[in-house]
Amino acid sequence: MNFIKNTFTFLFGVVVAIAILEIFLRIYNPFPAVVKGNKIILRANARNIIENNVNPKMPSKIYTSTNSNGLRGRNLPKDPENYVKIITVGGSTTICTLNPDTGTWSYFTEQNLLKQNPNVWLNNAGLNGHSTFGHKILLEDYLIKLKPQCIIFLIGLNDMEREKKDVFLLYDQTTLETFRGKLKNALLNSEIVGVLANVYRKWNTNVDVMDNILDWKFENSKHLSVSEDVMQKNEQDIKEKFIPDFKDRISELGVICKENNIVPVFMTQTLPYGNLMDPTTKINMATAQFSDGVNGEFINRKLNLYNKALIETCIEDGYSYIDLASSFPKDTKYYYDPMHYTIEGNKHVANFISEELISQGIILKN
């Protein structure tokens, strides 16, 4: 009898302690999450310093921050109606996590456009790991309210071979209709669960950053061969299974923009890989390993399918696009790891984007 009573008392105490902790974290959370349940949580006025003692391509101290809207860039002017407002959307190659605030392609693009029009305001709404699934929610929940004239989408890499059923709850509203989905959503909306998940992600990210990104050297790449049969089979699978849905998602983003008087501009993505010798390191970028079982030629062919699909969709639907992939030089000096740009790389990206935006007359539309 005492055992049952003590067990009940203990469990009751645990429940009370969890409830108190949940309430406390809702008042003050030292580890706020970017994704919670089926929502995106943007961190406003965040500040971060990343130490770099291993990669000479990057600054020794990398200062990053967000503004009052939770985006990278200047705060919205007090008279926003007098400005051409542009927002960039994408994954890690857009937010440029390991580039300082004044070293992203979004920053350099704004600086270029300001020379043409002093009333340009550009913010960076990139989020690590996000694909078109998350971009839709970000667009509907946040960006539309800012009433930008233009949104630039850099998409492709994070959509590769990604299905709706395989992605995080955030991107699949249908799962919320099931008991399991509702329970999972309730847990994910818990501040305690959010803190534990975010601390875990931060720990993993810090290890990954130091070991695999900041200390990345293309010269140390392993090399492997992939048979033509394997690549062709995979390409056919992508065309049949993934590309149609990817094109539909691009169209959907475009429709949402058009309905809200926003000009969507879709941009193809680049990689330093392909059938070439790297001009900087002199290594074979066709056989250089990109990931497990995937070499440079393989990943380049995969990405080309998505870039081609993006351009086809834009032509079919009448959306503006910028084919960065066809013009950006394949040279590792512009990358600090297999896909992310150095500051010099971001300058080149920005110069190309700026010229395209100017030629298309987008920054002249107040």
Summary of the structure (lengths in Angstrom):
residues: 366
radius of gyration: 22.3
end to end distance: 76.4
largest distance: 81.8
contacts: 1164
relative contact order: 0.14
helix: 52%
strand: 14%
